[in-house]
Amino acid sequence: MTDGATTWEDLAGRRVGVWGLGAEGRASVARLGAVGAEVIVVDEHPRAASAAIDPALLPPEGVRAADDAAMTALGTCDAVVKSPGISRYRPEVAHLVDQGVEVLGGLGLWLAGVDRSRVVCVTGTKGKSTTVAVMAHLANGLGVRAVACGNLGLVPWSPDAPQDVDLWVVEASSYQVTDFEVAPPVVAVTSLSPDHLPWHGDRPTYYRDKLSLCTLPGVRVCVASATSPEVVAHADDLGPNVRWVDEHTWPGPWAEALGLRGVHNTVNAAIARTCLNELGVVGADDDARVAEAAGGFAGLESRLETVAWHDGVEFVDDGLSTNVLPTLAAIDTFAGRRLAVIVGGADRDVDLTPLAVALAARPEPTLVLTAYTTGPAIESALRDEIAQRSGTTDPSTTEVRACDDLDEAVTVGADWARPDGVVLLSPAAASFDAFTDYRHRSATFRRAISALA
């Protein structure tokens, strides 16, 4: 099912570079070895990369540092399989293309060669991981052997990937979609808001890249969120056949069995169920069967996850909210409750004004604790919003305090939220300014909670 798109098998006997040796890169080296390609491996951190892979899979020269010599070597390749984190708009990538080198992505290569009638792809700024996890869970509960993969974690072309799969449920990031030449019959878009601008360059390019999934060869229908204003505004980019979904699409209590919080997650669950229905999964249109299939869903870590109670205060880890949009949804989830929310992280050129407006307008007692790179900008924007409401008939009841780090924010938030409030980590920013990744940030949050005892 190639439709002329390049597959892993097409690289047999060719000279191929692997640029970036993360989870995908390691799987790519193994797959290229299996098809008989001549491999060059390049990574920013060659020593650490070498330690993470079986030496038997590497070429005699091992992993090359990503310097000028390595870029020259990549230029001698027939094709280069790059890591998703390496922007397609980097000058080095453009130079490779100008030299006639085919620059590819591992997920795109896999998708070109797999039976795409057994694949569904989900993209979106936020909500895609939850949608993918829910879809795979429901499918398995309905008797379909489904596996969640892609950006969610499992690399489907890895030697360790399962083989007895009826349905591959793929989370596709904007980084990965730019490498696709074809797509499966059913795709989904969960939400759209500015993100990853340094990688894509600007908002229009980010939107174009992400939504390109919907109009690739092979797509029959796009399942899209009717609750995302930006998705609705870009309806013309979703293809000719769109199934619009909101929280009322599948009425009934079936979604409650998943145990997810928030209207946004009800929409994500409805998108998942609609995709299964479009795929013809037996029972996907039966409320009773879906409700039974929904039972036992564990949810995803760091997504509105209650991690502790201390002195009557609920501590919620929403550390995967790395953008304004999911943080707004998280705040809405706690309507009616006293809320201390911890925000701030790496700067990705995202407009923080909507976050400040929503926090200043919250009617319940609210304490905003800012930290890290975007903390000062959020604090400044929020103070402006609070000041604008001062003296009006609807003054803000929101407070804002700057903190040095998560430890201080947790301590201050816990004291303020007693006796029955919530301390919510929902940063509205990436973690890479101060942490290895979101897991490191969430672990720090949890350790700070433990220290309260």
VEXTOR-29790 format. One line per field, with one value per residue (C-alpha): residue number from 0; residue in three letters; y, x, z. Coordinates in steps of 0.001 Angstrom, whole numbers. Layout:
// residues N
resi <- (NUM, ...)
resn <- (ALA, ...)
c2 <- (Y, ...)
c1 <- (X, ...)
c3 <- (Z, ...)
END
This chain:
// residues 453
resi <- (0, 1, 2, 3, 4, 5, 6, 7, 8, 9, 10, 11, 12, 13, 14, 15, 16, 17, 18, 19, 20, 21, 22, 23, 24, 25, 26, 27, 28, 29, 30, 31, 32, 33, 34, 35, 36, 37, 38, 39, 40, 41, 42, 43, 44, 45, 46, 47, 48, 49, 50, 51, 52, 53, 54, 55, 56, 57, 58, 59, 60, 61, 62, 63, 64, 65, 66, 67, 68, 69, 70, 71, 72, 73, 74, 75, 76, 77, 78, 79, 80, 81, 82, 83, 84, 85, 86, 87, 88, 89, 90, 91, 92, 93, 94, 95, 96, 97, 98, 99, 100, 101, 102, 103, 104, 105, 106, 107, 108, 109, 110, 111, 112, 113, 114, 115, 116, 117, 118, 119, 120, 121, 122, 123, 124, 125, 126, 127, 128, 129, 130, 131, 132, 133, 134, 135, 136, 137, 138, 139, 140, 141, 142, 143, 144, 145, 146, 147, 148, 149, 150, 151, 152, 153, 154, 155, 156, 157, 158, 159, 160, 161, 162, 163, 164, 165, 166, 167, 168, 169, 170, 171, 172, 173, 174, 175, 176, 177, 178, 179, 180, 181, 182, 183, 184, 185, 186, 187, 188, 189, 190, 191, 192, 193, 194, 195, 196, 197, 198, 199, 200, 201, 202, 203, 204, 205, 206, 207, 208, 209, 210, 211, 212, 213, 214, 215, 216, 217, 218, 219, 220, 221, 222, 223, 224, 225, 226, 227, 228, 229, 230, 231, 232, 233, 234, 235, 236, 237, 238, 239, 240, 241, 242, 243, 244, 245, 246, 247, 248, 249, 250, 251, 252, 253, 254, 255, 256, 257, 258, 259, 260, 261, 262, 263, 264, 265, 266, 267, 268, 269, 270, 271, 272, 273, 274, 275, 276, 277, 278, 279, 280, 281, 282, 283, 284, 285, 286, 287, 288, 289, 290, 291, 292, 293, 294, 295, 296, 297, 298, 299, 300, 301, 302, 303, 304, 305, 306, 307, 308, 309, 310, 311, 312, 313, 314, 315, 316, 317, 318, 319, 320, 321, 322, 323, 324, 325, 326, 327, 328, 329, 330, 331, 332, 333, 334, 335, 336, 337, 338, 339, 340, 341, 342, 343, 344, 345, 346, 347, 348, 349, 350, 351, 352, 353, 354, 355, 356, 357, 358, 359, 360, 361, 362, 363, 364, 365, 366, 367, 368, 369, 370, 371, 372, 373, 374, 375, 376, 377, 378, 379, 380, 381, 382, 383, 384, 385, 386, 387, 388, 389, 390, 391, 392, 393, 394, 395, 396, 397, 398, 399, 400, 401, 402, 403, 404, 405, 406, 407, 408, 409, 410, 411, 412, 413, 414, 415, 416, 417, 418, 419, 420, 421, 422, 423, 424, 425, 426, 427, 428, 429, 430, 431, 432, 433, 434, 435, 436, 437, 438, 439, 440, 441, 442, 443, 444, 445, 446, 447, 448, 449, 450, 451, 452)
resn <- (MET, THR, ASP, GLY, ALA, THR, THR, TRP, GLU, ASP, LEU, ALA, GLY, ARG, ARG, VAL, GLY, VAL, TRP, GLY, LEU, GLY, ALA, GLU, GLY, ARG, ALA, SER, VAL, ALA, ARG, LEU, GLY, ALA, VAL, GLY, ALA, GLU, VAL, ILE, VAL, VAL, ASP, GLU, HIS, PRO, ARG, ALA, ALA, SER, ALA, ALA, ILE, ASP, PRO, ALA, LEU, LEU, PRO, PRO, GLU, GLY, VAL, ARG, ALA, ALA, ASP, ASP, ALA, ALA, MET, THR, ALA, LEU, GLY, THR, CYS, ASP, ALA, VAL, VAL, LYS, SER, PRO, GLY, ILE, SER, ARG, TYR, ARG, PRO, GLU, VAL, ALA, HIS, LEU, VAL, ASP, GLN, GLY, VAL, GLU, VAL, LEU, GLY, GLY, LEU, GLY, LEU, TRP, LEU, ALA, GLY, VAL, ASP, ARG, SER, ARG, VAL, VAL, CYS, VAL, THR, GLY, THR, LYS, GLY, LYS, SER, THR, THR, VAL, ALA, VAL, MET, ALA, HIS, LEU, ALA, ASN, GLY, LEU, GLY, VAL, ARG, ALA, VAL, ALA, CYS, GLY, ASN, LEU, GLY, LEU, VAL, PRO, TRP, SER, PRO, ASP, ALA, PRO, GLN, ASP, VAL, ASP, LEU, TRP, VAL, VAL, GLU, ALA, SER, SER, TYR, GLN, VAL, THR, ASP, PHE, GLU, VAL, ALA, PRO, PRO, VAL, VAL, ALA, VAL, THR, SER, LEU, SER, PRO, ASP, HIS, LEU, PRO, TRP, HIS, GLY, ASP, ARG, PRO, THR, TYR, TYR, ARG, ASP, LYS, LEU, SER, LEU, CYS, THR, LEU, PRO, GLY, VAL, ARG, VAL, CYS, VAL, ALA, SER, ALA, THR, SER, PRO, GLU, VAL, VAL, ALA, HIS, ALA, ASP, ASP, LEU, GLY, PRO, ASN, VAL, ARG, TRP, VAL, ASP, GLU, HIS, THR, TRP, PRO, GLY, PRO, TRP, ALA, GLU, ALA, LEU, GLY, LEU, ARG, GLY, VAL, HIS, ASN, THR, VAL, ASN, ALA, ALA, ILE, ALA, ARG, THR, CYS, LEU, ASN, GLU, LEU, GLY, VAL, VAL, GLY, ALA, ASP, ASP, ASP, ALA, ARG, VAL, ALA, GLU, ALA, ALA, GLY, GLY, PHE, ALA, GLY, LEU, GLU, SER, ARG, LEU, GLU, THR, VAL, ALA, TRP, HIS, ASP, GLY, VAL, GLU, PHE, VAL, ASP, ASP, GLY, LEU, SER, THR, ASN, VAL, LEU, PRO, THR, LEU, ALA, ALA, ILE, ASP, THR, PHE, ALA, GLY, ARG, ARG, LEU, ALA, VAL, ILE, VAL, GLY, GLY, ALA, ASP, ARG, ASP, VAL, ASP, LEU, THR, PRO, LEU, ALA, VAL, ALA, LEU, ALA, ALA, ARG, PRO, GLU, PRO, THR, LEU, VAL, LEU, THR, ALA, TYR, THR, THR, GLY, PRO, ALA, ILE, GLU, SER, ALA, LEU, ARG, ASP, GLU, ILE, ALA, GLN, ARG, SER, GLY, THR, THR, ASP, PRO, SER, THR, THR, GLU, VAL, ARG, ALA, CYS, ASP, ASP, LEU, ASP, GLU, ALA, VAL, THR, VAL, GLY, ALA, ASP, TRP, ALA, ARG, PRO, ASP, GLY, VAL, VAL, LEU, LEU, SER, PRO, ALA, ALA, ALA, SER, PHE, ASP, ALA, PHE, THR, ASP, TYR, ARG, HIS, ARG, SER, ALA, THR, PHE, ARG, ARG, ALA, ILE, SER, ALA, LEU, ALA)
c2 <- (0, 2465, 4700, 5671, 6774, 5643, 2661, 1066, -1722, 845, 1707, -1784, -1671, 2131, 4400, 5895, 8320, 8232, 11698, 11570, 8464, 8741, 5990, 6422, 6655, 3456, 1635, 3106, 1818, -1668, -1548, -357, -3164, -5644, -4440, -4401, -681, 875, 3100, 6322, 7429, 11032, 12462, 15659, 13564, 10616, 9127, 8947, 7784, 4979, 3741, 3495, 1110, -2386, -1909, -4714, -2459, 401, 884, 436, 4164, 4175, 7290, 10481, 13854, 16261, 18499, 19789, 16520, 14528, 16837, 16299, 12542, 12778, 14640, 11496, 9446, 8487, 9240, 10524, 9450, 12304, 12544, 14340, 16924, 18102, 20788, 20260, 23994, 23896, 25090, 21802, 19929, 22312, 21806, 18021, 18353, 20684, 17986, 15491, 13617, 12333, 13486, 11143, 10355, 6924, 7111, 8246, 5329, 2878, 4377, 4129, 378, -785, -1876, 1520, 104, -1043, 2393, 5574, 8766, 11441, 14882, 18166, 20685, 19065, 16144, 13727, 11473, 11119, 10482, 7821, 6121, 6129, 4813, 1928, 1084, 1099, -906, -3602, -3667, -4208, -7178, -5469, -5955, -2321, -721, 2951, 4137, 6968, 10121, 8484, 6206, 2857, 2913, 719, -228, -1264, -4922, -5111, -3864, -6418, -8215, -9494, -6112, -5439, -1656, 751, 3926, 6493, 9794, 12004, 15208, 18164, 17222, 13775, 14761, 16834, 13555, 11820, 11195, 9208, 8769, 6204, 6439, 7839, 10735, 13032, 16555, 17224, 20925, 23721, 26577, 28087, 25780, 24608, 27895, 27709, 24375, 25514, 29182, 30829, 30136, 29733, 27215, 25267, 25108, 24144, 21413, 19889, 19942, 18585, 15142, 15673, 16051, 13485, 10675, 7894, 9962, 9259, 11189, 13623, 13505, 16982, 18841, 21339, 22870, 24143, 27593, 27349, 23922, 25264, 28331, 26041, 23792, 24235, 22533, 19383, 17835, 17390, 14894, 16052, 14532, 17315, 16178, 17905, 16789, 16070, 13839, 10600, 11468, 9193, 8175, 5948, 8472, 8644, 5073, 6349, 8465, 11492, 15047, 18030, 18759, 18778, 15138, 14262, 15687, 13676, 10518, 11337, 11781, 8388, 6691, 8415, 7190, 3612, 3969, 5280, 2306, -54, -1499, -3689, -2288, 1259, 2521, 645, 2711, -318, -2104, 1031, 1743, -1778, -1398, 1920, 336, 98, 2958, 4059, 7481, 9043, 10254, 14006, 14739, 16058, 13283, 13544, 12514, 13315, 14719, 16607, 18483, 18426, 19874, 17991, 18057, 17564, 16927, 18325, 18747, 17678, 20889, 22546, 25080, 27711, 25741, 22673, 24823, 26793, 23492, 22296, 25492, 25126, 21604, 23034, 25530, 26237, 25308, 27332, 26912, 27544, 27000, 26744, 28079, 28881, 27122, 27290, 30098, 28969, 32346, 31539, 34362, 34237, 36865, 34374, 32655, 35935, 36968, 33660, 33631, 37226, 36484, 33390, 34000, 31581, 32418, 31865, 32090, 32017, 30926, 31819, 30399, 29703, 31409, 32466, 33151, 36903, 37369, 35562, 37584, 40877, 40023, 38867, 41974, 44093, 42180, 42448, 46191, 46696, 45065, 47094, 49641, 47954, 46177, 42876, 43222, 40268, 38066, 36489, 36899, 36314, 35547, 34883, 31813, 30707, 27091, 24283, 23579, 27108, 27117, 23884, 25147, 28496, 26894, 24283, 26900, 29075, 26242, 24878, 23510, 22172, 23686, 22417, 22887, 22364, 22048, 23095, 25059, 26251, 25879, 23231, 21977, 22197, 25425, 23807, 20099, 17153, 16675, 16810, 13619, 15282, 18314, 16150, 14097, 17333, 18420, 15142, 15241, 18755, 17477, 14604, 17085, 18833, 15932)
c1 <- (0, 2705, 887, 4373, 5449, 8840, 8779, 11429, 11810, 12616, 15806, 17274, 20813, 20984, 23276, 21084, 21840, 20069, 20141, 19165, 19337, 16341, 13727, 12761, 16380, 17351, 14419, 15385, 18966, 17629, 15107, 17696, 20000, 17172, 16528, 20228, 20952, 24399, 23974, 25584, 24530, 24734, 23697, 24254, 25478, 27352, 28671, 25267, 23654, 26200, 25494, 21773, 21993, 23282, 26821, 26159, 23634, 26083, 28435, 32207, 32724, 29953, 27899, 29278, 29002, 26684, 29477, 30367, 32095, 29000, 26777, 29101, 28806, 25013, 25226, 26738, 23662, 20773, 18375, 18436, 15935, 15815, 14519, 11150, 12816, 15024, 13055, 12432, 13096, 16675, 19223, 21121, 17982, 17415, 21049, 20594, 17491, 19338, 22007, 19364, 19194, 15724, 14957, 12460, 10818, 10479, 6742, 6106, 8149, 6199, 2857, 3684, 4241, 1630, -1955, -3513, -7017, -5791, -4476, -6046, -4016, -4804, -3224, -3994, -2219, -3529, -5800, -4279, -2583, -5772, -7815, -5370, -5266, -9071, -9511, -7103, -8734, -12260, -11201, -9638, -12752, -14822, -12698, -10246, -6522, -5470, -2118, -1488, 1725, 3565, 4277, 2644, 5647, 5653, 7643, 5646, 8635, 10753, 11846, 10053, 6691, 3859, 2854, -654, -2365, -5801, -5669, -2758, -3894, -1227, -572, 1005, 2756, 3187, 6871, 5978, 3140, 5515, 7208, 4013, 3333, 131, -2399, -4978, -8686, -9676, -7798, -8724, -7923, -8523, -7639, -5581, -3678, -193, 2628, 6106, 6668, 10504, 10338, 7797, 8767, 5372, 1717, 462, 3205, 2468, -1242, -504, 1921, -371, -3514, -1709, -2555, -6202, -5709, -3008, -3693, -5718, -7851, -11592, -12869, -11555, -13086, -12689, -13506, -16333, -15345, -11945, -12443, -9234, -10153, -13543, -11886, -9678, -12493, -11386, -8091, -9735, -10709, -14118, -15558, -15562, -17353, -17736, -17757, -18614, -19529, -23108, -22212, -22727, -25238, -25435, -23329, -20889, -18013, -18285, -16978, -13615, -13161, -11862, -12250, -13445, -15626, -12543, -11922, -15542, -14895, -11677, -13566, -16298, -13662, -12191, -15582, -16468, -13223, -13997, -17481, -16032, -13669, -16636, -15656, -18547, -20241, -18857, -22408, -23829, -23868, -24051, -21152, -18997, -19736, -18609, -15498, -14673, -14314, -10823, -9324, -6267, -5820, -2471, 144, 444, -2947, -5303, -3990, -4732, -1436, -1979, -4227, -2631, -4472, -7644, -5923, -6044, -2819, -3281, -495, -1370, 2259, 1637, -311, 2558, 392, -2187, -5110, -4967, -4231, -7409, -9308, -7723, -8707, -12291, -12352, -12167, -15002, -16511, -13364, -10627, -7627, -3889, -2418, 1313, 2297, 5458, 8193, 10155, 9310, 7988, 6699, 3097, 645, -61, -2822, -5736, -4393, -4145, -7657, -9167, -7353, -8307, -11955, -12219, -15001, -13685, -10708, -7611, -3888, -1561, 1985, 4450, 7946, 10658, 11202, 7651, 6716, 7481, 5543, 2505, 2743, 2938, 24, -2090, -1383, -2460, -5731, -6367, -5671, -8074, -10857, -10114, -12805, -15333, -18496, -16666, -13225, -10866, -10474, -7320, -3917, -513, 2829, 6226, 8117, 11693, 10844, 8315, 9253, 8369, 5207, 3949, 4591, 2885, 10, -611, -772, -3156, -5436, -6274, -8657, -10398, -8820, -6766, -3108, -2815, 405, -623, 2343, 1052, 4672, 7245, 9657, 13014, 14213, 14694, 13899, 14898, 11295, 7738, 8311, 11204, 9013, 6144, 8492, 9790, 6200, 5448, 8621, 7720, 4302, 5900, 8154, 5097, 4624)
c3 <- (0, -949, -3486, -4655, -1169, 134, 2511, 4703, 2139, -564, 1336, 922, -452, -289, 1726, 4453, 7277, 10626, 12184, 15849, 18016, 20322, 20543, 16884, 15725, 17499, 15904, 12525, 12772, 13535, 10684, 8170, 9232, 8695, 5129, 4242, 4006, 4502, 7569, 8812, 12310, 13557, 16916, 18918, 21865, 20347, 23577, 25268, 22024, 21623, 25141, 24395, 21424, 20720, 19310, 16827, 15078, 14535, 11572, 12188, 12820, 15449, 16146, 14625, 16342, 14527, 13219, 9767, 8856, 9789, 7743, 4803, 5294, 5354, 2062, 481, 1403, -842, 2024, 5600, 8255, 10736, 14281, 14607, 16841, 13979, 12189, 8505, 8150, 9450, 6881, 7174, 6098, 3195, 2143, 2109, -48, -2432, -2784, -3887, -572, 304, 3876, 5537, 8861, 10393, 11039, 7477, 6121, 8267, 7315, 3604, 3869, 6368, 5644, 6330, 6629, 10062, 11047, 12430, 12947, 15532, 15597, 17350, 19532, 22689, 23487, 20998, 23569, 25615, 22467, 21291, 24694, 24996, 21449, 21973, 25316, 23886, 20835, 22995, 25157, 22004, 20977, 18619, 19264, 19258, 20084, 20871, 19238, 17516, 19476, 22514, 22950, 21149, 17887, 15480, 13261, 16248, 16355, 19712, 18373, 18585, 15410, 16239, 15858, 14357, 14745, 15099, 16869, 16001, 17752, 15099, 16133, 13812, 13633, 12313, 9986, 7864, 6900, 5730, 2054, 2630, 5439, 6576, 5686, 9101, 10713, 13593, 14808, 18503, 18844, 17378, 18991, 18509, 19622, 18590, 16774, 16906, 15003, 12385, 12193, 12603, 13369, 9753, 8998, 12184, 11331, 7728, 8740, 11352, 9208, 6155, 7581, 6630, 2887, 2148, -328, 1297, 3686, 3518, 6535, 9131, 12616, 14111, 17311, 16885, 20244, 19056, 17475, 15457, 14074, 13014, 11480, 9381, 8191, 4588, 5442, 6825, 3504, 1874, 4371, 8015, 11009, 13573, 17206, 20494, 24016, 22873, 19931, 21841, 24604, 27600, 30611, 28711, 28932, 32731, 32922, 31635, 34763, 32858, 34150, 32148, 29133, 26908, 27789, 27056, 23583, 23279, 24208, 21675, 18963, 19870, 19703, 16420, 14847, 15913, 14453, 11178, 11126, 11417, 14798, 15916, 19019, 18683, 18116, 21127, 24350, 26632, 24963, 24884, 28559, 29409, 27254, 28969, 32404, 33828, 31840, 33816, 32246, 31421, 33851, 34403, 32831, 35481, 37711, 41424, 43000, 46692, 49396, 52271, 55052, 52970, 49896, 46580, 44554, 40812, 38300, 34879, 33887, 30297, 29748, 27914, 26095, 27064, 25599, 27897, 30930, 30260, 30053, 33301, 35124, 33895, 35322, 38858, 38526, 41947, 43874, 45541, 43256, 43437, 39970, 39201, 35768, 33826, 31893, 28662, 26247, 22851, 21638, 22615, 23354, 27116, 27105, 26945, 30052, 31977, 30911, 32033, 35370, 36177, 35360, 37541, 40097, 42714, 44981, 42825, 43502, 40503, 41304, 38549, 38032, 35460, 32095, 31212, 34839, 34740, 31489, 32896, 36109, 34191, 31894, 34824, 36913, 33936, 33664, 37405, 37298, 34393, 36393, 39533, 40261, 37959, 39025, 38540, 40137, 40011, 43084, 41668, 43326, 41761, 43386, 41850, 43096, 42614, 41824, 42185, 45790, 46843, 44714, 46276, 49810, 49206, 47313, 49996, 52774, 50766, 49567, 53013, 54118, 51000, 47884, 44978, 44067, 40323, 38326, 34812, 33434, 30026, 28899, 28076, 30718, 28960, 30578, 33977, 33613, 31459, 30329, 31687, 33700, 35533, 36261, 37510, 39689, 41233, 41914, 43652, 45732, 46882, 47976, 49885, 51670, 53131, 55512)
END
